[in-house]
């Protein structure tokens, strides 16, 4: 068995070096493969027949990615420079990953597979033998793609997925470890992610990690002045607080509503307004809103649906501060959406906010959930002028690294360097 494994490792090394004839001879020495290894022999023959993966620095390649979160603008911004150049960019459903090797063998082009959020890999599975086997099959296919000469990238959007059951948490941690092992390059948005990821995975990953700053959403800045759906939202003399996005429990909407109403009722937030905008997936928040009396509803607006880009643009332009009271967070796209419009944020001292938000300078940070109400009051006391100045500082700090065109160009350059086997430096 030990001899077989040694020969197997040697054969894979020869595949990576494109020495297919020698690799095939080694596979013949190994003999009949176990059920879990037969596909390597099959794909070796296919790779040899198709003369797979040119490493001549060709400008042509293919990008596959999963999953495709169509409601999130992140991936279109990431791919913009590639699409403009005519590079083939194709999304792959987790359930269809097993068919991808066939796709990449139809031509001679180098390819990259880019994994984003991990939840689709283990969604609906249980942490039993069948569940872990299903996850292993997914990562086995990623290993196969690498054995065919492709490159595997992974962007760490979340350390752990949100609002998980205990069973889902087991599978999520397992996926994190497997993804960290198989990825050729791990893309992160801030350096703070590295020790957190290493601690969770129990692996030294510094050499694999590459900072690619999260983009601003500057493509939606120029929008109609007032979408018809927003006309009923009249201005207030005091502060307008905005909480937006897919409002799942981990986003802390329930805590925000509670602290806001408490401060209003105590007379510390006068003539202010709190707007929730986005599909509410937090049943506790919906029940709390439904129970509000008429007086409270004068101060709280709930738009329980997906808001369009033009609606979000209008809300960000007319709010005074965004409140992002996450229960836990690694990277927040909502922070960059708000900052795109020079809208300052109120955030917890966790995840990316520890380094991205300097309290009192480019936003307001609170240490514990119990301090949220006091921080809302601090924001209101700054007034519209003070908050606007804070938002401008936030935008200026992000603009240099996070303009969407710069983000897309750096991603395109990164892919070319990875395909050519060059070092990527850190990508910062």
Wavefront OBJ file of the C-alpha trace (Angstrom):
o trace
v 0.000 0.000 0.000
v 2.828 2.387 0.896
v 4.558 1.725 -2.423
v 1.315 2.432 -4.290
v 0.908 5.780 -2.515
v 4.498 6.756 -3.328
v 3.965 5.944 -7.004
v 0.655 7.796 -6.927
v 2.346 10.955 -5.604
v 5.051 10.659 -8.238
v 2.454 10.284 -11.004
v 0.579 13.387 -9.868
v 3.829 15.350 -9.824
v 4.505 14.258 -13.399
v 1.006 15.361 -14.434
v 1.679 18.840 -13.038
v 4.891 18.918 -15.087
v 2.963 17.803 -18.226
v 5.088 14.642 -18.496
v 2.025 12.599 -19.342
v 3.738 9.549 -20.916
v 5.853 8.949 -17.818
v 2.829 9.467 -15.551
v 0.812 6.920 -17.526
v 3.572 4.319 -17.122
v 3.574 4.908 -13.370
v -0.184 4.435 -13.217
v 0.234 1.126 -15.034
v 2.690 0.053 -12.315
v 0.215 1.026 -9.614
v -2.282 -1.401 -11.082
v -6.070 -1.364 -10.626
v -7.016 1.681 -8.589
v -9.319 1.674 -5.605
v -12.892 2.939 -6.274
v -11.901 6.355 -4.987
v -8.957 6.685 -7.375
v -10.134 5.270 -10.713
v -11.025 8.694 -12.081
v -7.401 9.823 -11.859
v -6.367 7.224 -14.416
v -9.283 8.146 -16.639
v -8.543 11.852 -16.474
v -4.846 11.252 -17.050
v -5.675 9.572 -20.364
v -8.005 12.412 -21.294
v -5.433 15.020 -20.325
v -2.833 13.306 -22.485
v -5.244 12.997 -25.443
v -6.236 16.651 -25.351
v -2.750 18.046 -24.738
v -4.182 19.896 -21.763
v -3.180 23.285 -20.289
v -0.694 25.417 -22.123
v 1.760 27.217 -19.833
v 3.155 29.546 -22.464
v 1.709 32.657 -20.866
v -1.225 32.739 -23.300
v -3.686 35.532 -22.608
v -6.630 33.157 -23.125
v -8.119 31.222 -20.245
v -11.458 30.260 -18.736
v -12.883 31.143 -15.349
v -15.448 29.005 -13.537
v -16.918 30.110 -10.218
v -19.372 28.915 -7.584
v -21.835 29.729 -6.235
v -23.450 32.519 -8.254
v -25.160 34.880 -5.801
v -27.077 36.900 -8.346
v -28.581 39.276 -5.795
v -25.092 40.402 -4.761
v -23.163 42.825 -6.980
v -19.782 41.572 -5.733
v -19.217 38.945 -8.413
v -20.219 41.124 -11.416
v -17.797 43.784 -10.151
v -15.072 41.155 -9.721
v -15.514 39.858 -13.269
v -15.997 43.185 -15.033
v -12.488 43.499 -16.503
v -12.486 39.860 -17.609
v -15.863 40.134 -19.325
v -14.787 43.360 -21.041
v -11.746 41.541 -22.412
v -13.821 38.608 -23.660
v -12.629 35.995 -21.158
v -15.086 33.127 -20.698
v -16.673 33.440 -17.224
v -19.147 30.734 -16.205
v -20.910 29.937 -12.943
v -21.199 26.332 -11.754
v -23.826 25.005 -9.338
v -22.418 22.949 -6.492
v -24.561 19.987 -7.568
v -23.105 20.135 -11.095
v -19.413 20.382 -10.159
v -18.813 16.742 -11.046
v -19.463 17.525 -14.713
v -16.860 20.291 -14.845
v -13.889 18.070 -15.835
v -15.736 17.264 -19.065
v -16.128 20.979 -19.781
v -12.465 21.811 -19.385
v -11.356 18.994 -21.680
v -13.152 20.351 -24.758
v -10.359 22.807 -25.565
v -6.754 23.618 -24.818
v -7.319 26.617 -22.566
v -5.899 27.097 -19.074
v -8.612 27.488 -16.442
v -9.285 28.709 -12.932
v -12.013 27.538 -10.585
v -12.942 30.191 -8.014
v -14.901 29.131 -4.930
v -16.788 31.831 -3.038
v -19.285 31.135 -0.221
v -19.186 27.560 1.091
v -22.748 27.051 2.292
v -24.000 25.593 -0.981
v -21.538 22.708 -0.590
v -23.151 21.375 2.597
v -26.661 22.827 2.441
v -29.240 20.189 3.354
v -26.655 17.632 4.514
v -26.320 16.007 7.936
v -22.994 15.497 9.758
v -23.101 11.733 9.222
v -21.206 9.407 6.909
v -23.378 10.280 3.911
v -23.023 14.010 4.553
v -19.264 13.967 4.901
v -18.964 11.690 1.867
v -20.933 14.225 -0.194
v -18.611 17.018 0.946
v -15.564 14.856 0.202
v -16.831 14.228 -3.329
v -16.995 17.978 -3.903
v -13.444 18.536 -2.734
v -12.295 15.424 -4.575
v -13.464 17.102 -7.779
v -11.483 20.236 -6.900
v -8.394 18.054 -6.440
v -9.118 16.501 -9.810
v -9.269 19.952 -11.410
v -5.862 20.727 -9.952
v -4.477 17.408 -11.191
v -5.597 18.453 -14.674
v -3.464 21.571 -14.365
v -6.131 24.053 -13.279
v -5.852 26.501 -10.420
v -8.274 26.707 -7.498
v -8.922 30.036 -5.773
v -11.067 30.717 -2.739
v -12.379 34.014 -1.404
v -13.063 34.019 2.343
v -16.236 36.092 2.623
v -17.226 34.635 6.001
v -15.216 32.754 8.564
v -18.294 30.781 9.551
v -21.604 31.029 7.747
v -24.368 32.808 9.599
v -27.304 31.527 11.662
v -26.117 27.908 11.574
v -27.587 24.952 13.409
v -25.111 22.808 15.396
v -25.185 20.189 12.611
v -24.488 22.794 9.937
v -21.658 24.228 12.020
v -19.826 20.871 11.990
v -20.047 20.688 8.208
v -19.078 24.339 7.786
v -15.878 23.914 9.806
v -15.053 20.747 7.864
v -15.547 22.616 4.567
v -13.318 25.460 5.769
v -10.465 23.062 6.484
v -10.836 21.170 3.225
v -11.082 24.368 1.194
v -8.005 25.828 2.888
v -6.041 22.697 1.985
v -7.089 22.440 -1.659
v -6.919 26.132 -2.649
v -3.859 27.313 -4.558
v -4.536 30.868 -3.437
v -6.833 32.216 -0.701
v -8.184 35.711 -1.295
v -9.020 37.790 1.769
v -10.312 41.324 2.136
v -8.271 42.344 5.194
v -5.145 40.944 6.855
v -7.176 40.464 10.056
v -8.659 37.382 8.408
v -5.396 35.395 8.403
v -5.053 34.596 12.138
v -8.789 33.958 12.436
v -8.773 31.532 9.520
v -5.591 29.796 10.697
v -7.028 29.401 14.186
v -10.233 27.858 12.890
v -8.531 25.531 10.396
v -5.489 24.665 12.496
v -3.260 25.326 9.475
v -0.465 27.735 8.585
v -1.975 29.619 5.629
v -0.013 32.863 5.459
v 1.817 31.905 2.259
v -1.447 31.135 0.485
v -3.327 34.271 1.523
v -3.556 37.317 -0.683
v -5.325 40.588 0.181
v -7.755 41.784 -2.473
v -9.582 44.758 -0.986
v -13.374 44.641 -1.140
v -14.812 46.938 -3.818
v -16.961 49.978 -3.481
v -20.274 49.829 -5.334
v -19.619 52.951 -7.353
v -21.552 51.627 -10.357
v -24.836 52.462 -8.578
v -23.998 56.011 -7.485
v -25.707 57.654 -10.444
v -29.330 56.695 -9.978
v -32.731 58.439 -10.426
v -33.338 61.177 -7.902
v -36.319 59.576 -6.201
v -37.753 56.160 -7.068
v -41.565 56.260 -6.807
v -41.525 53.727 -3.958
v -39.499 56.109 -1.773
v -41.732 59.170 -2.085
v -43.627 58.388 1.079
v -40.485 58.654 3.221
v -40.380 62.274 4.341
v -37.273 63.905 5.869
v -36.828 64.482 9.607
v -34.971 67.291 11.320
v -33.116 64.727 13.423
v -31.013 61.757 12.398
v -32.168 59.147 9.886
v -30.687 55.736 10.677
v -30.584 53.102 7.908
v -30.221 49.327 8.239
v -30.334 47.498 4.898
v -29.649 44.234 3.070
v -31.018 40.744 3.561
v -32.070 41.105 7.187
v -31.257 37.724 8.658
v -31.006 37.220 12.455
v -27.198 37.558 12.568
v -27.478 41.126 11.275
v -28.863 42.227 14.638
v -31.997 44.013 13.450
v -33.929 42.966 16.548
v -31.308 44.459 18.872
v -31.246 47.655 16.815
v -35.022 48.074 16.976
v -35.031 47.501 20.735
v -32.235 49.993 21.486
v -33.620 52.586 19.106
v -37.132 52.518 20.585
v -35.741 52.618 24.115
v -33.747 55.764 23.280
v -36.714 57.385 21.529
v -39.013 56.718 24.466
v -36.488 58.153 26.906
v -36.420 61.377 24.884
v -32.784 61.008 23.777
v -33.534 60.591 20.069
v -35.885 63.397 19.073
v -37.541 63.611 15.640
v -35.373 60.780 14.302
v -36.208 57.868 12.047
v -35.048 54.274 11.681
v -35.428 52.629 8.265
v -35.111 48.892 7.686
v -34.774 48.187 3.961
v -34.485 44.681 2.552
v -36.092 41.268 2.660
v -36.564 40.397 6.336
v -35.589 36.828 7.144
v -35.669 37.388 10.903
v -39.047 36.260 12.252
v -38.393 37.824 15.641
v -37.851 41.220 14.036
v -41.040 40.878 11.993
v -43.085 39.973 15.071
v -41.629 42.896 17.013
v -42.438 45.326 14.216
v -45.982 43.991 13.838
v -46.556 44.583 17.548
v -45.566 48.276 17.429
v -48.258 50.804 18.232
v -49.079 53.683 15.904
v -46.803 56.152 17.721
v -43.736 53.920 17.330
v -44.512 53.290 13.670
v -44.174 57.000 13.024
v -40.469 56.613 13.750
v -39.760 53.157 12.241
v -40.084 52.321 8.537
v -39.914 48.698 7.376
v -39.500 47.937 3.656
v -39.774 44.155 3.686
v -38.648 43.217 0.159
v -35.548 43.303 -1.977
v -34.804 46.949 -2.733
v -33.570 47.867 -6.196
v -30.199 49.494 -6.805
v -31.887 52.832 -7.456
v -33.879 52.565 -4.213
v -30.763 51.674 -2.225
v -28.887 54.572 -3.801
v -31.673 56.975 -2.846
v -31.827 55.652 0.727
v -28.060 55.949 1.187
v -28.119 59.490 -0.189
v -30.917 60.553 2.181
v -29.932 58.732 5.356
v -27.481 60.256 7.841
v -25.826 57.074 9.114
v -26.006 53.335 8.385
v -26.308 50.980 11.344
v -24.775 47.525 10.848
v -25.272 45.813 14.226
v -24.007 42.337 13.308
v -23.981 39.673 15.994
v -20.883 38.289 14.256
v -19.088 39.350 11.105
v -15.895 38.892 9.117
v -16.461 41.036 6.009
v -19.419 43.329 5.402
v -20.500 44.201 1.880
v -23.051 46.586 3.395
v -20.210 48.639 4.867
v -18.783 49.197 1.377
v -22.215 49.942 -0.053
v -22.772 52.632 2.569
v -19.249 54.004 2.204
v -19.727 54.282 -1.577
v -22.225 57.056 -0.789
v -20.043 58.653 1.916
v -22.543 57.370 4.462
v -20.851 56.763 7.831
v -21.556 53.579 9.753
v -22.267 52.457 13.309
v -20.661 49.029 13.768
v -19.569 46.533 16.447
v -15.915 46.007 17.335
v -15.554 42.716 15.503
v -14.306 41.288 12.216
v -13.127 43.767 9.621
v -14.441 46.727 11.614
v -11.617 46.491 14.140
v -9.211 47.853 11.530
v -11.577 49.469 9.002
v -13.498 51.802 11.344
v -11.698 54.231 13.621
v -14.208 55.262 16.260
v -15.173 58.905 16.002
v -13.149 59.463 12.807
v -14.664 57.516 9.901
v -17.504 55.877 11.809
v -18.719 54.898 15.269
v -17.800 51.613 16.960
v -19.248 49.997 20.068
v -17.683 47.218 22.114
v -20.766 45.325 23.284
v -24.363 45.023 22.126
v -25.458 46.757 25.336
v -23.629 49.890 24.105
v -25.612 50.122 20.859
v -28.251 52.515 22.207
v -25.616 54.889 23.553
v -23.835 54.803 20.182
v -27.060 55.703 18.357
v -27.346 58.709 20.642
v -23.693 59.639 19.985
v -24.372 59.552 16.273
v -27.456 61.722 16.589
v -25.567 64.284 18.700
v -23.005 64.700 15.903
v -25.814 66.072 13.747
v -26.175 65.897 9.998
v -23.111 68.038 9.334
v -20.838 66.051 11.650
v -22.005 62.729 10.253
v -21.539 63.917 6.687
v -17.944 64.923 7.420
v -17.319 61.498 8.975
v -18.745 59.789 5.885
v -16.430 61.728 3.581
v -13.416 60.511 5.560
v -14.698 56.919 5.293
v -15.011 57.221 1.513
v -11.575 58.763 1.068
v -9.954 55.985 3.095
v -11.552 53.320 0.891
v -11.416 54.989 -2.503
v -7.758 54.330 -3.394
v -7.894 50.561 -2.828
v -11.553 49.808 -3.455
v -12.723 51.602 -6.609
v -14.551 48.903 -8.551
v -12.491 49.309 -11.764
v -9.250 48.997 -9.786
v -10.643 45.939 -8.001
v -11.550 44.206 -11.284
v -8.197 45.004 -12.915
v -6.242 43.663 -9.964
v -8.268 40.466 -9.986
v -7.616 39.966 -13.699
v -3.872 40.522 -13.209
v -3.871 38.125 -10.256
v -5.440 35.339 -12.324
v -2.823 35.733 -15.043
v 0.035 35.556 -12.542
v -1.433 32.489 -10.853
v -1.919 30.707 -14.182
v 1.641 31.454 -15.211
v 2.964 30.117 -11.932
v 4.270 33.487 -10.757
v 4.241 34.812 -7.236
v 1.383 37.126 -6.386
v 3.109 39.058 -3.658
v 0.193 39.679 -1.343
v -1.981 41.470 -3.858
v -2.441 44.409 -1.522
l 1 2 3 4 5 6 7 8 9 10 11 12 13 14 15 16 17 18 19 20 21 22 23 24 25 26 27 28 29 30 31 32 33 34 35 36 37 38 39 40 41 42 43 44 45 46 47 48 49 50 51 52 53 54 55 56 57 58 59 60 61 62 63 64 65 66 67 68 69 70 71 72 73 74 75 76 77 78 79 80 81 82 83 84 85 86 87 88 89 90 91 92 93 94 95 96 97 98 99 100 101 102 103 104 105 106 107 108 109 110 111 112 113 114 115 116 117 118 119 120 121 122 123 124 125 126 127 128 129 130 131 132 133 134 135 136 137 138 139 140 141 142 143 144 145 146 147 148 149 150 151 152 153 154 155 156 157 158 159 160 161 162 163 164 165 166 167 168 169 170 171 172 173 174 175 176 177 178 179 180 181 182 183 184 185 186 187 188 189 190 191 192 193 194 195 196 197 198 199 200 201 202 203 204 205 206 207 208 209 210 211 212 213 214 215 216 217 218 219 220 221 222 223 224 225 226 227 228 229 230 231 232 233 234 235 236 237 238 239 240 241 242 243 244 245 246 247 248 249 250 251 252 253 254 255 256 257 258 259 260 261 262 263 264 265 266 267 268 269 270 271 272 273 274 275 276 277 278 279 280 281 282 283 284 285 286 287 288 289 290 291 292 293 294 295 296 297 298 299 300 301 302 303 304 305 306 307 308 309 310 311 312 313 314 315 316 317 318 319 320 321 322 323 324 325 326 327 328 329 330 331 332 333 334 335 336 337 338 339 340 341 342 343 344 345 346 347 348 349 350 351 352 353 354 355 356 357 358 359 360 361 362 363 364 365 366 367 368 369 370 371 372 373 374 375 376 377 378 379 380 381 382 383 384 385 386 387 388 389 390 391 392 393 394 395 396 397 398 399 400 401 402 403 404 405 406 407 408 409 410 411 412 413 414 415 416 417 418 419 420 421 422 423 424 425 426 427 428
